[in-house]
Amino acid sequence: MLSDGSVTQFRALSPDELDAKCAGEGLEGSAIVSSGALRGNTPENRPQVSQILRRVGGYNLDEFVKPDQPFNLSKLIVGSEGTLGVVLEAKINLVPLPAAKAVLAIQFADLLEALEARR
């Protein structure tokens, strides 16, 4: 359910379905048009995120710059923590656990030293 009270179903959209939704009125159409605008961004303007296995915080904007993948607003909702809408029902895909796990702890004397290490 979106903040305007409308109930919609987010899923992967075909190019024709995407065009029809963009032409529609309402909050869903506006969200599709806004996030679809990211597809035209140059690589240096695209959202930068770490490549980690489990990423559930944030709006996942990097998912919308991949023109070879279907457009799917559910990827935006999953990290919004209720700020964009409320999930009334969800279908999930579980993935197997990785074969190996590791933990790495790096210590720095101060914040500036840690920031320099990123370069």
C-alpha positions as CSV (number, residue, x, y, z in Angstrom):
1,M,0.0,0.0,0.0
2,L,1.4,3.3,-1.0
3,S,1.3,6.5,1.0
4,D,-1.7,7.8,-0.9
5,G,-3.7,4.7,0.1
6,S,-3.5,3.0,-3.3
7,V,-2.8,-0.8,-3.3
8,T,-0.5,-2.0,-6.1
9,Q,1.5,-5.1,-7.0
10,F,5.2,-4.6,-7.7
11,R,6.9,-7.2,-9.9
12,A,9.2,-7.4,-12.9
13,L,7.7,-5.5,-15.8
14,S,8.0,-6.1,-19.5
15,P,8.9,-3.0,-21.6
16,D,5.3,-2.7,-22.8
17,E,4.0,-2.9,-19.2
18,L,6.6,-0.4,-18.1
19,D,5.5,2.1,-20.8
20,A,1.8,1.7,-19.8
21,K,2.6,2.2,-16.1
22,C,4.7,5.4,-16.9
23,A,1.7,6.8,-18.8
24,G,-0.6,6.2,-15.9
25,E,-1.4,8.7,-13.2
26,G,-0.9,8.3,-9.5
27,L,1.9,7.6,-7.1
28,E,2.9,4.3,-8.7
29,G,3.4,5.9,-12.1
30,S,5.4,8.8,-10.6
31,A,7.7,6.3,-8.7
32,I,8.3,4.3,-11.9
33,V,9.1,7.4,-13.9
34,S,11.5,8.8,-11.2
35,S,13.4,5.6,-10.6
36,G,13.4,4.8,-14.4
37,A,15.3,8.0,-15.0
38,L,18.3,6.4,-13.3
39,R,18.7,4.1,-16.3
40,G,20.1,7.0,-18.4
41,N,22.7,8.0,-15.9
42,T,26.4,7.7,-16.9
43,P,28.5,5.3,-14.8
44,E,30.1,8.0,-12.7
45,N,26.6,9.4,-11.7
46,R,25.2,6.0,-10.8
47,P,24.6,5.0,-7.1
48,Q,27.7,3.2,-5.7
49,V,27.1,0.4,-3.3
50,S,29.2,-2.4,-1.8
51,Q,28.8,-5.8,-3.4
52,I,27.6,-7.7,-0.3
53,L,25.5,-10.8,-0.1
54,R,22.7,-9.4,2.1
55,R,21.7,-5.8,1.5
56,V,18.3,-4.8,2.9
57,G,18.9,-1.2,4.1
58,G,18.5,1.8,1.8
59,Y,16.6,2.3,-1.4
60,N,18.7,-0.1,-3.6
61,L,18.8,2.6,-6.4
62,D,21.6,0.7,-8.1
63,E,19.1,-1.9,-9.2
64,F,17.5,0.6,-11.6
65,V,20.6,1.5,-13.6
66,K,20.9,-2.0,-15.2
67,P,19.1,-1.7,-18.6
68,D,19.6,-5.4,-19.2
69,Q,17.4,-6.4,-16.3
70,P,13.6,-6.1,-16.0
71,F,12.3,-3.0,-14.2
72,N,11.0,-4.1,-10.7
73,L,9.9,-1.5,-8.1
74,S,9.8,-4.2,-5.4
75,K,13.6,-3.8,-5.2
76,L,13.0,-0.2,-4.1
77,I,10.4,-1.0,-1.5
78,V,12.4,-3.8,0.2
79,G,15.0,-1.4,1.6
80,S,12.7,1.5,2.3
81,E,11.8,0.3,5.8
82,G,8.2,1.6,5.4
83,T,9.0,5.1,4.2
84,L,7.6,4.5,0.7
85,G,4.8,2.1,1.4
86,V,3.6,-0.8,3.5
87,V,4.0,-4.4,2.3
88,L,0.7,-6.2,2.7
89,E,1.8,-9.5,1.2
90,A,5.2,-10.8,-0.1
91,K,6.5,-13.7,-2.1
92,I,10.2,-14.3,-1.4
93,N,13.0,-16.3,-3.0
94,L,15.4,-17.9,-0.5
95,V,19.0,-18.4,-1.5
96,P,21.3,-21.1,-0.1
97,L,23.9,-20.1,2.6
98,P,27.5,-19.6,1.3
99,A,29.8,-22.6,1.6
100,A,32.4,-20.6,3.5
101,K,32.2,-17.7,5.9
102,A,34.9,-15.4,7.2
103,V,35.2,-12.4,9.5
104,L,37.9,-9.8,9.1
105,A,38.5,-7.1,11.7
106,I,40.9,-4.2,10.8
107,Q,41.9,-1.8,13.5
108,F,43.1,1.8,13.0
109,A,44.6,4.2,15.4
110,D,42.2,6.9,14.5
111,L,39.5,7.9,12.0
112,L,41.8,9.7,9.6
113,E,44.0,6.6,9.3
114,A,40.9,4.6,8.4
115,L,39.8,7.1,5.8
116,E,43.3,7.1,4.2
117,A,43.2,3.3,3.9
118,R,40.2,3.6,1.5
119,R,42.3,5.2,-1.2
